[in-house]
Amino acid sequence: MTSWLDDAPLPIRFDGPDKLDEFLARPSRALATDLAAVDGDIMVLGVGGKMGPTLARLARNAAPDKCILGVARFSEPGMREALNAAGVETIACDLLDRDAVQKLPQIRNVIFMAGHKFGAQDNPALTWAMNVHVPAIVAEHFRASRIVAFSTGCVYPFVPVDSGGASEDAPLTGPGEYAQSCVGRERMFEYFSQSYRTPGRLFRLNYAIDMRYGVLFDVACKVRDGQPVDVSMGHVNVIWQGDANALALRCLRHATAPTTPINISGPETISVRGLADEFAGRLGTKPRVVGDESPTAWLTNTTQAVRLFGKPRVPLAKMIDWIADWVGSHRASFNKPTHFEVRDGVY
């Protein structure tokens, strides 16, 4: 780590994945202060997903005196070695295997990032096993830990686009089996938290993005390639992945017993049509917009998070600039579309 995130202006662009990952792993003083106030080491369960590797590296840089452990099956070649090289200790474990989970060391702080979304309708049994059964196994084994469990804004119903978003006390009636299973995930963490007074947070995240995936990336690619941009889900919230990761880690200091939800996203209600126009202007093309905006969307109110942590560091305008440059240069992609336009909950 060459400097604190707070010490330098935001980059104009990123020349490739290495520069991007280095920036995503650069902590702020606020994150370092919060982790210094939290006792014990940190384990990231499900570290192998889109956000996990950079979250683990961010924790490593923000808390050099703590042991940072990453747990996953590590089916992607090279990921485990890269994490080890960055100072993150790794443990291979299938979280569906109760016996394997029970062999994991007891760590004071746990970030739970495991789950199953895409293909949920084709294999609902696996979806429920990953999103409900695994949380029960984890919550029982780590009942003496703090647990920040990643969840999703999909647990909420659609709300009017001019409502300011669903708050944490809104009913959890999101459509489709994926959303229902995510409610089940939260209920498992709630049950064991209530039973054992396990402190934690239910981290209801709406659309983290970096240069290689996310709503902004999806829209920009469609505009670049002349593909139709469906605006049926006409409004979204997004947040920079680095900000989302930092807030997840900072939630360890703001855990409650029993656990409670917190909405995490950017403050704006963003027009998808407006995004298409913005990217078209930067990429020198014309957007092909299809459909009509619904009066409702999956939106969350982040008042609680802003009160605790302040606004995200990276503003929407900067994210649009970064992604337009990245997509216009045909740089790397995770090839994992968000399917943000889906309104029936079927992924």
Secondary structure, 3 states (H helix, E strand, C coil): CCCCHHHCCCCCCCCCHHHHHHHHCCCCHHHHHHHHCCCCCEEEECCCCCCHHHHHHHHHHHCCCCCEEEEECCCCCCHHHHHHHCCCEEEECCCCCHHHHHCCCCCCEEEECCCCCCCCCCCHHHHHHHHHHHHHHHHHHCCCCEEEEEEEHHHCCCEECCCCCECCCCCCCCCHHHHHHHHHHHHHHHHHHHHHCCCEEEEEECCEEECCECHHHHHHHHHHHCCEEECCCCEECCEEHHHHHHHHHHCCCCCECCCEEEEECCCCCEEHHHHHHHHHHHHCCCCEEECCCCCEECCECCHHHHHHHCCCCCCHHHHHHHHHHHHHCCCCCCCCCCCCCCCCCCC
